[in-house]
């Protein structure tokens, strides 16, 4: 797989999170010669929150995780994730695979089954060869280490071209709280929540209801504001584990909230930068909408438009396609109040092309890798920002050959 031109220079140095250990290994679920399963062990008393796809065809692992959240327990916990097969649309066989994985890991690690959260990502509609994963469990358990988060990030990739990680430290009452997260995602990426797997770990102390509520709010401002191709997966899973090892209670802490948001947004942006075939990273800022909700509707209409995305890929400043996308969004808009900007360049204003705009300026701007498209509706105070990428021949190539 060719590395995305938008990839960061390297995987970041992530801090060790007290109370978390990682291992990765090769189960041969689909891929040969690479790790495709990761295990994360969480210390006793760890608080776990999660948000998941709202797809009506969500996978057996998603349904199982949803059923286990919020149950009080002081026991250790574990995340077990495989790539190469999503264990989705596999009927009762999918449920049996989840049961077998949880039972197998429970026996190996002496962790209650209801504290084991599995996830699977990859091809839909093929039975998961869960026995291959079970065969790796003893080895994974023996090799658990607090420093192996990079290997975990690599093991969960599918069409990703790079492993994704992000971290933040925040000082609260004179003590440092650490956050580290990993993600996978490249295609089938759209809000609701976005299509990927994300695991975030912190040594903060916070109750499960408070962490769950915070995660829901931050998810709407981060992962639910990205899109690669407008397709929502069956397997979206975002989980946060707070071990409490720092002893710092972060309930209602603005500093912790901002730090967690920063990690989530960093990972969300990395997913877009690894969009299948992507060559441009695009930020769409909408202002002047009737409400924040309508601003996001307009932003996503622009971000998901194949006509807009292919114009960006071709470095064509075809601002008429943005006008089209605003109009089709269903949000309140007024043609004669609409303004459009490419970066600092005013393209259109008062419902017409700007007298100062030149096509040459637009063409030159579109040659950049990182683009900002601004749209002001001139109606109210609603604001919204979404992030996307262009749509290239590379996307077609990757997805036409995905099952080969």
Secondary structure by P-SEA (a helix, b strand, c coil): cccccccccccccccccccccbbbbbccccccccccbbbbbbccbbbbbbcccccccccaaaaaaaaaccccccbbbbbbbbccccccccaaaaaaaaaaaaaaaaaacccccccbbbbbbccccccccaaaaaaaaaaaaaaccccaaaaaaaaaccccccccccccccccccbbbbbbbccccccccccccccbbbbbbbcccccaaaaaaaaaaaaaacccccccccccccbbbbbbbbcccccccccccaaaaaaaaaaaaaaaaaaaaacccccbbbbbbbcccccaaaaaaaaaaaaacaaaaaaaaaccccaaaaaaaaaacccccccccbbbbcccccccccccccccccaaaaaaaacccbbbbbbbcccccccbbbbbbbbcaaaaaaaaaccc
